[in-house]
């Protein structure tokens, strides 16, 4: 994808997130303001009703005690002193004649003839709509025992104006909230997508340079996006290790196959030039031996690379170490016998190990082969093992030529062969393979040796019994 296309998608994605946030923020604000408006309207209506009910009771009591004159004086006093809002007050006698009628100023728009309708004359509460300004006249009527009716009314105009002002201010607040929501959405989106931008920069750098040493900058916040960066870094580290292993394997293959291929070619040319059937057969036999050497070298190199890069397929299982040691010893018993070497294993019969059985046998076979190979006639090779601290230590001890202190530092390196061992044919990969397999199991290797005093190779493997399955019968 072009840089313009990716930039467009990135901006579009950021814009969508910003709009989603602003929309959610605005909808929440509208919902809150609407709920507040409803609560305010109900509270004001309830307050008006309480005031009206209180005034109806007050005027009725005054009328019953002081008559019409006392009621008129009380209404005029309330209006003059401004202690109460000016209300509609009307008294109707038992002949349905209006004997007192007082209205606040500005009530000309109300159709007061509706006060004579049945709903308004019934004891209780009724309302009269006022279409011109949309207000409502709330009427409270109280029937006295002698058939007299006292009515008190109040307009909702003041309440409506207050709610109208609230709506106007709410619109202004919503406009401000929308602006804040958009700005906040842009800021939060920009800040929230910082890990994705860091990921984009890292991956683009890798694509442009082909180098896998770049890493995504993380903040240590442990959120999902930061975790994504951590996982990508782990993946890049794994890829870098795999690529380094592949390059190392290819380099080693190119280096180690050059000599066998040269010998193979020389043997084949010699067989062709000889023109002798016997010489040809010998040449083919040597060529076959060189082909086997090359195959063994390739197999060992690939096994080492797989183990070192962590992709070697291991099948951990619980098994008796003594059985595997006996299998490895049997492979070199004849060779040891031919050289007059005492090859002996002393393994506790109940000692178990949790590891890949085939790979452990390969490790022990390589160590026993080396021990037999570099031990002179009449020497000894002893294999022993013990368990300590949840780990099993297996030792292969010989009385061979030993290793100098200078060479001990490099015996585990690929293709390294000490001067004393160059007279013995080998690939120089056995100990490297041993180390790689053991470390792939989470263990480690050790060696103690000195020239002329033999060597002791130790393999220490962990024993995670809770994470392995028992070996099947007959395995």
Secondary structure by P-SEA (a helix, b strand, c coil): ccaaaaaaaaaaaaaaaaaaaaaaaaaaaaaaaaaaaaaaaaaaaaaaaaaaaaaaaaaaaaaaaccaaaaaaaaaaaaaaccccbbbbbbbcccccccbbbbccccccccccccccccccccbbbbbbbccccbbbbbbbbbccccbbbbbbbbaaaaaaaaaaaaaaaaaaaaaaaaaaaaaaaaaaaaaaaaaaaaaaaaaaaaacccccccccccccccaaaaaaaaaaaaaaaaaaaaaaaaaaaaaaaaaaaaaaaaaaaaaaaaaaaccaaaaaaaaaaaaaaaaaaaaaaaaaaaaaaaaacccbbbbbbbcaaaaaaaaaaacaaaaaaacccccccccccccccccaaaaaaaaaaaaaaaaaaccccbbbbbbbbbcccbbbbbbbbcccccccccccccccccccccccccccccccaaaaaaaaaaaaccbbbbbbccccbbbbbbbbbbcccccccccccc
